[in-house]
Amino acid sequence: MRPMRALAIATLGVVVALAAGCASEQAMFRSGPSHSGVFEAGAVSSPDTPVWTRDLGQKSYSSPIPGVGRVFFGTNAGTLYALDRDDGKVQWQAQANGNIEAPAAVSGNGVIFGSWDGTVRAVDADSGKTLWTYETDGRVYSAPTVAGDRVYVGSADSHVYALDRATGKVVWKFRTGDRVYSSPAVVNGRVYFGSLDGNVYAVDADTGEEIWRFGTKKPVFAAPAVDENVVAIGSYDRTMYLLDAKTGSELWRFRTGNRIYGSAALTPDSVVFGSTDGYVYSIARETGLKRWDFRTGGKVYSSPAVTPDAVYIGGTDGTVYALDRTSGEKRWTFDASGPVYASPAFADGVLYFSTVNGTVYALN
């Protein structure tokens, strides 16, 4: 293990930049710290003409994150791009020394992201200038989550870290039995995440002490979707689980035809997710029974964005699907430039997503 790894550029301006965030200035994977995947407003009725597209010419498995005035997007070339939300033009770029495969998190004027070089970085949202770095002992596939004054993130060194949001210094770390690709969800003072050891964990957000763990039969890549009562999470054992958030006890399970990689969307009445069997599923939250399913033209690694009326999700067939939230019927499809592993996200009525080929789209 390396010695102490937090490098803070210790100026008052850096601390103020990261500490000044409020809820309206936060943006992250799956719409917030709970990773619900639910967006209260947003609808795309005709996707024929995008608001803009930006071909960055670099392969990417990440997802765009729309912040205030900018969209942040990482690529396998190790570049984090800040794109203008109005026209998609590149405003600045920051460089890591390895693939950026997980979405960034925005908090105040800081943008936080991880890379295959094992480093978690915070950069200034206006300029891309480095604010602080923290080096883990493994690749970082996990999307960071910001809650309060902490940043929570997993690493391939088998740990989940809690870092100080303003300085990047480690507050605590929790060791699992294998790599952590899952993005932690934070609700009511608890941090929830999966590990490739096959377990789903709940730990105390302040101390990192384990509260419970639940064992699946295969690695867990997905991020959990959580509210005050339940945790929804899929596993490579082909199963979507709904767990009691307080105790970790199983409420129900639903088995699909292949591995589940993406994360679920959790609504008051349903759990919506895709599977590498090519289907999108909506499962009744109370009973665990299927409400509907929809067959795509490929595998589904994407996580859905759910609005009051529709479900938006991508497929490896290069298509983004808009499905009726109640019936699962197809509303429209959009043919993208390549496979869509990214998880769509809404901001101010615009839907953002990207392709493996490195093209970012804005649809309205």
C-alpha positions in Angstrom: 0.0 0.0 0.0 1.2 3.5 -0.8 1.7 6.2 1.8 -0.9 8.9 2.4 -2.3 9.8 -1.0 -4.3 13.0 -0.7 -2.8 15.9 -2.6 -4.7 19.1 -1.8 -3.8 22.4 -3.6 -4.3 24.2 -0.3 -5.6 27.6 -1.2 -8.7 29.2 0.3 -10.2 29.4 -3.1 -10.1 25.7 -3.6 -11.9 25.0 -0.4 -14.5 27.6 -1.1 -15.1 26.3 -4.6 -16.0 22.8 -3.4 -17.7 23.8 -0.2 -20.0 26.3 -1.7 -22.3 23.7 -3.4 -26.0 23.5 -2.7 -28.6 20.9 -3.9 -29.4 22.9 -7.0 -25.7 22.9 -8.0 -25.3 19.1 -7.7 -25.5 16.7 -10.5 -24.4 13.0 -10.6 -25.0 9.5 -11.8 -28.7 8.4 -11.7 -30.0 11.9 -10.8 -28.7 12.2 -7.2 -27.2 10.5 -4.2 -30.0 7.9 -3.9 -29.4 6.9 -7.6 -33.2 6.6 -8.1 -32.9 7.3 -11.9 -36.1 9.3 -11.6 -36.4 12.8 -13.2 -39.4 14.8 -12.1 -39.6 16.7 -15.4 -38.6 15.9 -18.9 -40.2 14.6 -22.1 -38.9 14.2 -25.7 -41.8 14.0 -28.1 -39.9 14.1 -31.4 -36.2 13.1 -31.5 -35.6 13.4 -35.2 -33.4 16.6 -34.9 -31.1 16.7 -31.9 -30.5 20.1 -30.2 -26.8 19.3 -30.9 -24.3 16.4 -31.2 -20.6 16.4 -30.4 -18.3 13.7 -31.8 -15.3 13.7 -29.6 -13.6 10.9 -31.6 -12.7 8.9 -28.5 -14.2 5.7 -27.3 -16.2 5.9 -24.1 -18.3 3.8 -21.9 -19.1 6.7 -19.5 -22.3 8.7 -19.3 -22.7 12.5 -19.7 -23.6 14.5 -16.6 -25.4 17.8 -17.2 -24.4 20.5 -14.7 -25.1 24.2 -14.6 -24.3 25.5 -18.1 -22.1 22.5 -19.0 -22.2 18.8 -19.7 -19.3 16.7 -18.3 -18.2 13.6 -20.1 -15.2 11.3 -19.8 -13.5 9.1 -22.4 -11.2 6.1 -22.7 -8.4 8.5 -23.7 -8.5 9.8 -20.1 -10.0 13.1 -21.1 -12.8 14.8 -19.2 -14.7 17.3 -21.4 -16.8 20.2 -20.4 -19.3 20.9 -23.2 -21.5 23.9 -23.4 -25.1 22.8 -22.7 -26.5 25.1 -25.3 -24.5 24.0 -28.3 -22.1 21.2 -27.3 -18.9 23.1 -28.0 -15.9 22.1 -25.9 -15.2 24.7 -23.2 -12.3 22.9 -21.6 -10.8 19.5 -21.0 -8.9 17.9 -18.1 -6.6 15.0 -18.5 -6.1 11.8 -16.4 -3.6 9.0 -17.1 -6.2 6.3 -17.8 -9.7 5.5 -19.0 -12.5 7.5 -17.5 -15.3 5.0 -17.6 -17.6 6.3 -14.8 -19.7 9.5 -14.8 -18.4 12.5 -13.0 -20.2 14.2 -10.0 -20.7 18.0 -9.8 -20.9 19.8 -6.5 -20.8 23.6 -6.4 -17.9 24.6 -8.6 -16.1 21.3 -8.4 -16.3 18.3 -10.8 -15.2 15.0 -9.3 -14.2 11.9 -11.3 -12.2 8.8 -11.2 -9.9 7.1 -13.7 -8.1 3.8 -14.4 -4.9 5.5 -13.1 -6.4 4.9 -9.7 -6.9 8.6 -8.9 -10.0 10.5 -7.9 -9.7 14.1 -9.0 -11.6 17.3 -8.3 -11.3 20.0 -10.9 -12.8 23.5 -11.2 -16.0 23.5 -13.2 -15.2 26.8 -14.9 -11.6 26.0 -16.0 -10.8 22.4 -15.5 -8.0 23.3 -13.1 -7.1 20.6 -10.6 -8.4 21.3 -7.1 -7.2 18.1 -5.4 -6.4 14.4 -6.1 -6.6 11.2 -4.1 -4.8 8.1 -5.2 -6.4 4.7 -4.5 -4.5 1.4 -5.0 -6.7 0.3 -8.0 -8.5 1.4 -11.0 -11.5 3.6 -10.4 -14.6 2.4 -12.3 -17.0 3.7 -9.7 -18.9 6.9 -10.2 -18.4 9.2 -7.2 -21.4 10.3 -5.2 -21.5 13.6 -3.2 -23.6 13.8 -0.1 -23.1 16.5 2.4 -19.4 17.3 2.9 -18.3 13.8 1.7 -17.5 12.1 -1.6 -18.1 8.4 -1.7 -16.4 6.2 -4.4 -15.3 2.6 -4.9 -12.0 1.3 -6.3 -10.7 -1.9 -7.8 -8.5 -2.1 -4.7 -11.6 -3.6 -3.1 -12.4 -0.5 -1.0 -15.1 2.1 -0.8 -13.7 5.5 0.3 -15.3 8.5 2.0 -13.3 11.6 1.1 -13.6 15.2 2.4 -15.4 17.1 -0.4 -13.3 20.2 0.0 -9.8 18.7 0.4 -9.9 15.1 -0.9 -8.5 13.8 2.3 -9.7 10.3 3.3 -12.2 10.2 6.2 -12.6 6.4 6.2 -12.4 3.4 3.9 -14.2 0.1 3.9 -12.8 -3.1 2.5 -14.9 -5.6 0.6 -13.8 -9.0 -0.7 -13.2 -7.9 -4.3 -13.2 -4.9 -6.7 -15.9 -2.3 -6.4 -17.3 -1.0 -9.7 -20.7 0.0 -8.1 -21.4 3.6 -7.5 -22.4 4.1 -3.8 -25.9 5.4 -3.0 -26.3 7.5 0.1 -29.7 7.8 1.9 -30.5 8.6 5.6 -26.9 8.4 6.8 -26.1 5.1 5.2 -24.0 4.2 2.2 -25.1 1.3 0.0 -23.1 -0.4 -2.7 -22.3 -3.7 -4.4 -19.0 -5.5 -4.9 -17.6 -8.1 -7.3 -17.4 -10.4 -4.2 -21.2 -10.8 -4.8 -22.3 -8.9 -1.8 -24.5 -5.8 -1.3 -23.4 -3.7 1.6 -24.8 -1.0 3.9 -22.3 1.0 6.0 -22.6 4.0 8.2 -21.9 7.2 6.2 -20.1 8.9 9.1 -17.9 6.0 10.3 -17.8 3.4 7.5 -18.9 0.7 10.0 -20.8 -2.2 8.4 -24.5 -2.3 9.1 -25.5 -5.3 7.0 -24.5 -7.3 3.9 -26.6 -9.4 1.6 -25.1 -12.1 -0.6 -26.0 -12.7 -4.2 -24.5 -15.6 -6.2 -22.4 -13.5 -8.7 -20.5 -10.2 -8.9 -22.5 -7.0 -8.4 -21.5 -4.3 -10.9 -24.6 -2.2 -10.6 -25.3 0.8 -8.4 -28.1 0.4 -6.0 -31.3 2.5 -6.3 -32.4 3.4 -2.8 -35.1 5.3 -0.8 -35.8 5.3 2.9 -37.4 1.9 2.7 -35.9 -0.3 0.0 -32.8 -1.0 -2.0 -33.1 -2.2 -5.6 -30.0 -3.8 -7.2 -29.2 -6.3 -9.9 -26.5 -8.9 -10.0 -24.5 -11.0 -12.6 -26.6 -13.9 -11.3 -29.3 -12.6 -13.6 -31.5 -11.5 -10.7 -32.9 -8.1 -9.6 -33.3 -8.0 -5.8 -35.4 -5.7 -3.7 -34.0 -5.5 -0.1 -35.2 -3.9 3.1 -33.0 -0.7 3.4 -32.8 -1.0 7.2 -32.0 -4.7 7.6 -30.9 -6.0 4.3 -33.4 -8.7 4.3 -34.8 -9.9 0.9 -38.3 -8.7 0.0 -38.4 -10.3 -3.4 -36.2 -11.3 -6.4 -36.9 -11.4 -10.1 -34.8 -13.5 -12.5 -34.0 -12.4 -16.0 -32.5 -14.3 -19.0 -29.0 -13.0 -18.6 -26.6 -10.9 -16.5 -27.7 -7.5 -15.1 -25.0 -4.9 -15.4 -27.0 -1.6 -15.3 -28.7 0.1 -12.4 -32.5 0.2 -11.8 -34.8 3.1 -11.5 -36.9 3.1 -8.4 -40.3 4.7 -8.4 -43.1 4.6 -5.8 -44.8 1.7 -7.7 -42.1 0.0 -9.8 -38.5 -1.1 -10.4 -37.4 -0.5 -14.0 -34.2 -1.9 -15.4 -32.5 -3.5 -18.4 -30.7 -6.9 -18.7 -28.1 -8.2 -21.1 -30.9 -10.6 -22.2 -32.0 -7.6 -24.3 -35.2 -6.8 -22.4 -36.3 -3.8 -20.4 -38.4 -4.8 -17.4 -40.9 -3.0 -15.1 -41.5 -4.9 -11.9 -44.2 -4.1 -9.4 -42.5 -2.8 -6.3 -45.0 -4.3 -3.9 -45.2 -7.8 -5.3 -42.1 -8.4 -7.4 -44.4 -9.4 -10.3 -43.7 -8.3 -13.9 -45.8 -5.4 -15.1 -44.3 -5.4 -18.6 -41.2 -6.1 -20.6 -39.9 -4.7 -23.9 -37.5 -6.5 -26.3 -34.7 -4.3 -27.7 -32.6 -5.1 -30.7 -29.4 -5.9 -28.6 -28.2 -6.2 -25.0 -28.9 -3.6 -22.4 -26.1 -2.3 -20.3 -27.7 1.2 -20.0 -29.6 2.3 -16.9 -33.0 3.9 -17.5 -34.0 7.5 -17.0 -37.6 7.5 -15.8 -40.0 10.5 -16.0 -43.7 10.8 -15.0 -44.7 9.4 -18.4 -41.8 7.6 -20.0 -38.7 5.4 -19.7 -35.6 6.3 -21.7 -32.9 3.7 -22.2 -30.1 2.7 -24.6 -29.1 -0.6 -26.2 -26.0 -2.1 -27.8 -28.0 -2.0 -31.1 -27.2 1.7 -31.3 -30.8 2.7 -30.4 -32.3 4.9 -27.7 -35.8 3.8 -26.8 -38.6 5.8 -25.3 -41.2 3.6 -23.7 -44.5 4.3 -22.1 -44.0 4.1 -18.4 -47.3 2.4 -17.7 -47.6 -0.1 -20.6 -44.0 -0.4 -21.9 -45.2 0.3 -25.4 -42.7 2.0 -27.7 -43.2 5.7 -28.1 -40.2 6.3 -30.4 -36.6 5.2 -31.1 -33.6 7.2 -32.1 -30.7 5.7 -34.1 -27.4 6.8 -32.7 -23.9 6.5 -34.2 -23.0 3.4 -32.2 -23.8 1.2 -29.2 -25.3 3.0 -26.2 -24.0 1.8 -22.9 -24.5 5.2 -21.3 -27.3 6.0 -18.9 -29.5 8.9 -20.3 -30.0 11.9 -18.0 -32.5 14.9 -18.2 -31.8 18.5 -17.4 -34.2 21.4 -18.1 -36.3 19.2 -20.5 -33.3 18.0 -22.6 -32.2 14.4 -22.7 -28.4 13.7 -22.8 -26.8 10.5 -23.7 -23.7 9.2 -25.5 -22.4 6.3 -27.6 -19.4 4.0 -27.3 -18.0 5.8 -30.3 -17.7 9.0 -28.2 -20.6 11.1 -29.6 -22.7 13.0 -27.1 -26.3 13.9 -28.0 -28.8 16.4 -26.7 -32.4 15.7 -27.6 -35.5 17.9 -27.0 
